[in-house]
Amino acid sequence: MTGFKYIIFAEIKIIHMDVSLVFEYFTMLSAQQQAHFKKLEAVYQDWNKKINVVSRKDIDELYLRHVLHSLGISKVQRFNEGAQILDVGTGGGFPGIPLAILHPNTQFTLVDAIGKKIKVVQEVIDQLGLENVTAQHTRVEDLPGRFDFIVSRAVAAMPTFVHWTKGKLKKESAHERQNGILYLKGGDLTEELKDYRNVQVFDLAQYFHEPFFETKKVVYLPQKFKG
């Protein structure tokens, strides 16, 4: 009796954790933008040894958990030239720094109430030579001016965040989408968002195929929301 040999080929998905992960999803970057993204890892690795702005377990997956995650906002909304974007509770510079690299003609203001974090953010800005970013050590409630969009990464529940940022959005919109909040969140948001009838939730898994993004979302809350 002739024996049969079965060979099973399993598809192996290689997930890159370096800067190539960014280049895979954003293919139209200029040479300068590519250089900025490449430099991020070394700058954050160096500063994280001095001041822990990125968790120890996440620093080895910086491009997945911080850079690409931040850039998820741009899959929902691209910013026009001259637009002004506010990043509230920026921490180590996320999502503001990656978004500023992607949108070099848009102005970004990054704020945090913790001075040591803003110190690191300023060093990153200086070492990369980013001319479209300013960092301020302040509470958002004390910050003057108005902005086209407010971005952040889950620094508080939405009702609290809306309260903090009240009066910080420009009344006139310069984009097709109305000025508002673009908030990176995760998990089940049903209860948290139940009072916002015109909120929109975008699943990042429809843009990025890595398992990390299966529960990650961008929440868009327009300026004239109905609560």
N, C-alpha and C positions, 0 to 999 in steps of 0.2 A: 504494500500500500504506500502510495506516494504521500509524503508529509507536506504540509503547507506551512510556510513561514509567514506570519503576519507582521508587518512593520507598521507601527502607528506613528504618524508624524503629528506632533503637537505644535501648534502655532505658538511661538514664544514672542511675547510683546516686550520689547526693550524700552523702558521708560528712562529717558535721559533726564538727569538732574542738574546738568550744567546749563550754560547760556544757550546752547542749541535748542533747548526747550522753548525759549522765547522766539528764536529765529524760525522755528517750525510753524508757529502760528502768526507771526508778523514778518512777512516776506519782503516788504517794500521799505525796509529800514535803510537810511543813508549810512555811509561809512562811519560818520561821527556818532550816530545813534547806536550802531553796533559796538563801537568802541566804548561808549558810555555804559551800555549794558554789560559788556565783558568785564569792565573795571569794578562793577558793583561788588562782586564777591570778595575780592581782595580787600577793598575798603571796609566792608562790613566785618569780615573775618578779623581784621586788625583792630577795629574799634570795639568789637564785641569782647575782646580779651580785656579791655580796660573798663568798659561800661556795658553791662548786659542789657542791650536794647532788643535783641532777638533771642528767644529761648535757646538754650544749649542744644536741645534736641532738634530744633528747626534750622539751625544755622547751616547744616550740611545739605539741607533741601531749600536753600534760600530762593532759588529761581522758581521752584514749584509753589511753595507755601506762601511766599511773600511777593515776589516780582510778578509772576504770571497771574496770581490771584488778584493783585492790584490792577493789572491790565485788563481784567475781566470787565471793569467798568467801561473801557473803551469799546468793547464788543456791543455794548448797549447804546453808548453815546460818544460820538467823536466831537471834540471841542474845536470851535472856530478860531481862526487867527484873531488875536486881541482879546479873546474871552478871558474872564477872571474867575478862577476856581479856588475855593477855600477847602482845605483839608483840616478837619477838626479832630483833635486827639491823635495827631500823626504818629506818635510814638517814635520809632526809628526812621520815619519818613515814608510810611506806607499808608495809603496808596499814592501819596503825592509825588515822590521821587520818580518811580517808574512811569507814571502818567506824564510828568513833565518832560522826561526823555522822549516819550512817544509824541508829545505835542510841543515842539520847541518854540512855536509862535504863540503859545497860550501862556498867560501869567498865572502862577500858582503861589498861594500863600498857605504855609504850613504852620499850624499852631498847636502847642501843647502846654499844659500847666506845669509839667515837670521839666525843670531846667536842664538836667543832665541829658535828657533825651533830645532836646533842642540843640544842645551843644554838639551831639553826634550828627544830627541832621545838617547843621551848618558846616561841619567838617566834610560831610559827603558832598554837599553843594559845592564847596570850595575845591575839593580834590577833583571833582568831575568838571568843574568850570561851568556849571549851569547858570545861565544868565536870566532865566525866566522863573526863578524860584526865590522866595524870601521865607525865612523861618523866624517865628516870633514866640518868645516865652510869655504866654498870656492865656487867660481864660477866654473862650470865644465870646462870652457875654461882654467882655471889656474891649473887644476888637472893633475899631471903627470901620466904616465902609460897607458896601454891598457887593454881592457876587452873582455870577450867572448860575453857577451850580455849587453845591456843597457836597463833598465826598468824605467818606469815612469808612472805617472797618470795625463795626460792632462795638463801639465804645460804651454804648448804653442802649436800653430799650428805646424803641422808636418814640413813644410819647415824651420821654425825658429828652431825647435828642432834639425833637421838634421844639421843645421849650427852650433849650439852650440856644438854638440857632434862630429864634424868632427875630424877624426884622433884618436878617443878614442877606436876603436875596433881592436882587434888582427887580423892579416891577416890570420893566420892558424886556422881552425875550429877544435874543439875537440868534437863536437856533430854532429849528422847526419844532423841537420839543420844548415845552414850557419850562422856564427856570424851575429848579427844584433840588431835592436831595437825591443823591445816588449812593446807596448804602450797601456795603458788603455784609451779608448776614448768612447764617446757616441754620439748618434744622427746620422744625415745624414752626411757622410764623403765624399760624391761624389766629391764635389768641392775641398776640402782640399787635397785629394789624387789623383787628376786627372793626375798629372805629374809623378806619380810613377807606371810604367807599371807592375812591378813584385811584388807589395805589396800584402799581404794576409790579409784578415779581417775575424776574427772568432767571431761569435755571442755567448756571454756568456749564452744566454738563452738556448742554446743546452746542457749546462752543469749544470746550476742551474735553478730551476723552480720558484723561487720567482719573483713576478712582477717587483721588482727593476731592474732586469737584462734584461728586455725586450728590452731596447735600448743600453745596454752596450756591448762593443766590446774589443777584443784584436787585435791591429794592428801590424802585423809583417812586418818589412822592412829589407830585407837582406842587408849586407854590400855592395855588388856589385849590387846596384839597378840601374835601368835605368830611369833617370829623363828627 
